[in-house]
Structure formats: C-alpha cells, structure tokens
Amino acid sequence: MSPKTMMAGVVHALYDSSIRSKTIDIELIENDPDQGKKVLTAVEEGLQTCNSFFMSVAFINQSGLTPLLLTLQELERKNIKGKVLTTNYLSFSEPKALDALEQLKNIEVRMADTSSNAPGFHTKGYVFFQKEWVRMMIGSSNITAGALTRNKEWNVQVKASSKGSLSQSVMDAFETMWNDRKTIPYGDIREEYVRQYEQKQQMQKKEEEERAWVQEAKKLQPNGMQQAFITRLRSLLEQGAHRALLISATGTGKTYASAFAMRELRFERVLFIVHRELIAQQAKESFARVFQNRTQFGL
C-alpha cells in the first residue's frame, strides 16, 4: 500500500465518504445480523493475514475462543507468534479458555493482576502485524461469543504504517502493560486464579439460588384457608390463648399455613413436630421457602 493510496482511504473515512478509495483503512466493526456482519470475521481475517499479533482483552471465555481455535492452531503450525494479555479483573475469564491458549506453543499468555488495589483492567484491542503495516481493532469486544457475534459492539479498525504515531502509541501502551510488574505469566498465577474463579462461581450460584428463593417466596401467598387460619390465630393470641388447633383435609396446605402464620405473627422460635423424618424434611423446605431462607433451620 502506497502513502497515496492510504491517504485516499483516510480522506474517504474521515473527510468525505463520497470520495472513492480502493482501500478502506478506517472503519467501524460491529455485529449486524441483518447484514451478516460479525466482529469475529474481522478478528479471523486479521489472524489469517498477519506475521505476528497481540491482543489485550479483559475477558476471555470458552465460547468466544472456540471459533478462533482452528485459526490459532494453524498459526501455531506456521510458528506465527502472538501475545495475549488478559486480567484477573472480576475473576470473569474462564480458566479452561486460558488453558487452551496457554497450550499453544506460539502464544504467550500473561495476566494483569488487579487483586491488590490495582486499577481495573478493561482494554479490548486486537493488533495484527504484516511486514511494515499494522491492522488495529480497538473498541468494546472481549473474546466472548456474545461480543464477537451478537452483542451491540463498536470497534474502530485502522490499517496504518507501523511507523505512524498511532501505531507506535498502541504498541508502546501494550508493551508498558505487558512488562508491568503486576503482569504475570498465566502459568505462574494459574493456581491462585482458578481458586478465585471457583470461589466467585460458588458465590454467584448462591446468589442465584437466593434470588430464586426470593422470587418463589414472592409468589407464595396464603390461600383462603391459610389466611383465615392466620386471622383466627391472631385473634386467639390477642385474647390471651396459648393453644390453637387447625383441622383441615390432607393436601389443603396445613404445613404452609403454619409457616405463613409463624412469619406473619413474627414468632422467633418454632418447634415443628411430625412422626416421620421425610415429612420433617419436606416441612423444613416449605418453611425455608416461606421465610426466603433468611432464618436458621435444624432437623
């Protein structure tokens, strides 16, 4: 590409789109299903035509890496070198995806450690070198299936000389992060990162279960019989009674009635007695749903 040809592309992209150019050197890369556009296509094209590359992305998961693996394996066979910089920020990246990258002999993977009060890490940049030229795609796309194929993403792709100030600035910024003392080879930090990742997954699972409990509890409302029971029990208590008896047919919801009553009347301690362990376990689960799992239960 000659400087004149490149300048025509710059004029077309930044000054007047009606001025024709043989090349498009600056363009927006996005996912657009209606036009069959995917960010993934631009990444694949960059990999397939480069002599070397580097990527700096905050998040990498298996669903985003899998479509790129065949291309990356082909680069391994050709011994085309690459660097991938990611982070333990939010413990989001999947270890199995990082392991797959680490196994490629031509790729070096490093992880920026943000766990010790370091600033967050949220870069998304793909840089592909071809002789004296460089293709840079910088924007919003991580290596996830959604980011590369479906989500609303904006990335600006620039084709420029590797001697240009923009190219130099991007390369300098990457090298600064790559060589930072808090940037560690993934193999050295893997064990600790896997532990952090698994802890986060467990926390997320617990939070999801708690949200499910809350949603289910919101749906759980006393039926007519149960509401009448609560009203009558409250009246008896106000009259000074210490005992009450509910007689109702099997399957009408007596266990839930007792749980609703204990919740509505704010009893602090409850002893629920039945004649079989299985029924006690089922009752415990019913009480937990009604109380949104916010109190302690024992069997």
N, C-alpha and C positions, 0 to 999 in steps of 0.2 A: 504494500500500500504506500503510495507516494504522499508527501505532505500536502500536495494539491488536492488529491483525492480525499484525504482525510479532512481537509479544511472544508471541502464541499459538503461532507457529511455533517460537520459541526454547524455550518450555516443552515443546512436543512433542519437540523434538530433544534437549534437554539435561536435561530433568527427568522426563517421563513420556510415553512414546510412545502410551499409551492415551488421552491427551487429544487430541482431534481438532483439526486445524488445516486451514484452507483452503489454506495455502501450506506448502511445505517449504523453510525458509530455511537450514537447515544439514543437509547430507547427505554421505554417503561416495560418491565417484565412483570406479568401478573397472571393469575389463574382466571380464565374466562371460558367456562364450559360451552357457551353458545358459539364461540369462535374456535373452540378446540385448542385453547392456549393453556399451557401449564408451565409453572416455574421450573418444574422437573426437567422439561425439554431443554431449557437454556443451560441448566447445570450439566446435563448429559453431553450436550454439544461442546461445552467448554472443556470437559474432561477428555472427550474423544479427539480433540484437536490440539491439545496442549503438549508442551515438552516438560512442564512441571506445574505444580499448583500449590496453593494453600487456601485453607478455609478457616474462618473464625466464626463459630456459631455457639450461641448459648446452650441450645438444647438439641440433643440427638436421640431419637428413639428408633426401634427396630423397624417400625412401619415406614419411616422415612428413608432409612438406609437400604432396606431390601431392594427397591427398584434400582439403586445405584450399584449394587454389589457386582453384577456381571461386568459393568464398565470398569469398576475399580480393580477387579481381578484381571481384566485384560491389560490395564496399566501396570499391574504387578508383573505380568509376563513380559511386558516391554521394558520393565525397570524404569518406569517414569515416576520420579519421586514426588511425594506430596507431604504436606504438613497439615494436621488438623488440630486446631486449638478449640477447646471447649471449657466447661467450668462445672464445678460442683454447686453452682448457684441454685438454690431451692431444691437441690437433690432431684432434679427432674429427669436428666438424661438416663437412659436405661443401660445398666451395665452390660447386658448381652450385646447391645449395639456397639458399645465402646470396645468390648472384647473382639467383636468381628473386625473392627477397624485395626485394632492392635495386632491382629494375626496376619495382616497384610504386610509383607516384608518391605514394600516400597514406601509405606506410610508411617510417619512418626506422629504419635498422639500425645498431646500434653493437656493438662487440666489446670486451669487457673483456680486457685484456692480462695474462696470468698468467705470461708467459715470463721476467720479470725478478725471480725470487724472490718474486713476489707470492703471496698465499694462493690456494688453489684456488677454483674458482667452480663451484657445483653447485646453483644455485637452479632451481626448477621452479614458476613461478607464472603464472597467467593472470587478468587483471583486465579486466572489461568494465563500461563506464560507461553508464548510461541515466538521463538527467536527474539527479535528486538521489540515485539509487540506484546501487549498485555490486555486481556479482557477482564474487566472488573464488574461484578454484580453486587451491589450493596443496597440493603433495604430492610425488609421485615421478615424474611423467610428463614426459619430454622430448618434443620433436617428432620422434619416430621411429615407424615403423609398429608396431613391437612395443609401445612404450609406450602408444600411442593405441588399439590394437586387441586385443592378445593377452596381453601380459605381466601378471603379477600386480602391480598398481599400486594404491596407496592415495592418493587425493586428497580433501581436505575442501573442499566448496564451500559458501560462505557468501554469502547475499544480505543486504545491510545498507545503511544510510544512508551516504552519502559523508561525512557529518559525524561518524560514530561513531569511537571511538578506534581500533578495529581497522583500519578503512578508512584512517584518517589514518596509522597506523603503517606499513601496507603501502605506501601512496603515498610516504611520506617515505623509506622504505628503498629503494624503486625509484629515486626521484629522486637519492638520495645515490650509488647505483651508477652511474646514467645520467650524472651530472655529474662523476664521479671523474676525476682527471687521467689515470688509466691506462685509461679507457674511451674508445675511439677510433672515429670513424665508419668503418664497414666499408670504404667505398671507399678510405679513406686507408691502411688496413692490408692490403688485399686481396692485393697482390702478395707481400708478405712471408708472409702466412698461407698462400697457395697453395703457396709454396715449402716451408714447414714441413709442410703436409699431404702433399705429394707425397713428401717425404723419409720421413715416417712410413709411408706406404703401401709404399714400397720396402723399408723395414726390416721391416715386417710380412710382406711377401711373402718376403723372405729367411728370416725366422724360420720361416714356414710350410714353406718348402722344406727347411730344416734339420730340422724336426720330421718331415717326411715321410721324409727320408733316414734319420733315426734309427729310425723305425718300420719302414722297409723293411729296414734293417740288422739289426734285432732278429729279423725273420722269416728272414733269410739265415743258415742254419746249414749246415755241411758235410754232404754226403750220405755214404753209406758209403764210396765210393771215395775221396772227398776226405779224410775223416777218417783212413782207412788210410794215405793218402799223407802226411799231416801227421805221423802217428805214426812211420812208417818214416823220414821225413826227419829228424825229431828224433833218432831213434836213430843215423842215419848221422853226423849232426853231432857227437853225443856221442862217437862212435868216431874223430873227427878227420877225417872225409871232407870234401872240398871240392867234390865234384860229385855230382849225382844225376840220374837220368833217369826220367821218368814216361812210360809208353806207355799210351795209352788211346784208345778209339774216338772218332770225331767226335761231338760233341754230348753227351758224358758229363760235361763241366764242368771241363776242364783249366785254363781261364783262372781260373775261380773257385777251383779247387784251389790255384793258385799264389798268388792273393790271400789266401785263408784262411791258407795256410801262412806268408806274409810277416807277416800280422797276428798269428797265434798265436805265431810264433817271434821276433817283435819285431825284424825286420830294419829297420835305419834307412834304408838306401838300396837301391833296387831298379832294375835296368835290364831292361825287358821289350822284347824284340826280335821283330818279325814282318816278313813280307815285303810287307805292303800297308798303306797308310795307314788305310783303312776299318777293318781289323781292329785296328790300333793304337788308333784312336778308341774302338771298342767295348770293347777291353780296359781302356782308361783309365776308361770309365764303370763297368765292372764293379768295378775296384779302388776307385773312389770310393764305390760303394755299400757295399762290404765295410768300408771304413775310415770310413764315415759322413761322408765329405767333410771329415775333420779333418786331412788332410795335404796337402802340395803335390804337384801333378801337372804334368808337362810333356809335350809331344808333339814 
